[in-house]
């Protein structure tokens, strides 16, 4: 049954810049799931920085800004979970 709800794996790394936090979160996600996430959610003030950080890592993933996502958090959408 399709509920339309998205499940996220939430990473909270209080240290390092956003590029480092994204790299670590994506590394762990890929190790656990064998694929990249469907999208990335960051605090709404960090969307542009997240897009640039992903580009620097050679990745193009959809990025969404949400006020409920805390600044040190990165939410990665779980694919088909």
C-alpha positions as CSV (number, residue, x, y, z in Angstrom):
1,X,0.0,0.0,0.0
2,X,1.4,3.4,-1.0
3,X,1.1,6.0,1.7
4,X,3.0,8.8,0.0
5,X,5.2,9.3,3.1
6,X,8.9,9.4,2.8
7,X,11.2,7.9,5.4
8,X,14.5,9.5,6.1
9,X,17.8,8.3,7.7
10,X,18.9,11.3,9.9
11,X,22.5,12.1,10.4
12,X,23.7,14.6,13.0
13,X,27.3,15.6,12.8
14,X,27.9,18.7,14.9
15,X,31.5,19.1,13.7
16,X,32.9,19.9,10.3
17,X,31.5,21.9,7.4
18,X,28.5,20.8,5.4
19,X,30.6,19.2,2.7
20,X,32.3,16.9,5.3
21,X,28.9,16.1,7.0
22,X,27.4,15.2,3.6
23,X,30.3,13.1,2.6
24,X,30.2,11.1,5.9
25,X,26.4,10.7,5.8
26,X,26.4,9.6,2.1
27,X,29.3,7.2,2.8
28,X,27.4,5.5,5.7
29,X,24.1,5.5,3.7
30,X,25.8,3.8,0.7
31,X,27.5,1.2,3.0
32,X,24.1,0.4,4.6
33,X,21.9,0.4,1.5
34,X,24.2,-0.1,-1.5
35,X,22.8,2.9,-3.3
36,X,22.6,6.6,-3.1
37,X,19.5,8.3,-1.4
38,X,16.6,9.6,-3.4
39,X,17.1,13.1,-2.1
40,X,18.9,15.2,0.6
41,X,17.2,17.4,3.1
42,X,19.0,20.2,5.0
43,X,18.0,23.3,6.9
44,X,16.4,25.8,4.6
45,X,19.4,28.2,5.1
46,X,21.8,25.6,3.7
47,X,20.2,24.6,0.4
48,X,22.6,26.5,-1.9
49,X,25.6,25.3,0.1
50,X,24.4,21.7,0.0
51,X,24.0,21.8,-3.8
52,X,27.5,23.2,-4.2
53,X,28.9,20.6,-1.7
54,X,27.3,17.8,-3.6
55,X,28.6,19.1,-6.9
56,X,32.1,19.3,-5.4
57,X,31.6,15.6,-4.5
58,X,30.6,14.9,-8.1
59,X,27.0,14.1,-7.2
60,X,23.7,15.5,-8.4
61,X,20.9,14.7,-6.0
62,X,17.7,16.6,-5.3
63,X,18.1,18.9,-2.3
64,X,15.2,20.3,-0.2
65,X,15.3,22.8,2.5
66,X,13.1,22.3,5.6
67,X,13.0,24.5,8.7
68,X,12.4,21.4,10.9
69,X,15.8,20.0,9.9
70,X,18.3,21.3,12.4
71,X,21.5,22.9,11.1
72,X,23.9,20.1,12.1
73,X,21.5,17.5,10.5
74,X,21.4,15.9,7.1
75,X,18.3,13.8,6.2
76,X,18.7,11.2,3.4
77,X,15.5,9.9,1.8
78,X,15.3,6.1,2.0
79,X,14.6,4.5,-1.4
80,X,11.8,2.0,-1.5
81,X,11.8,1.5,2.3
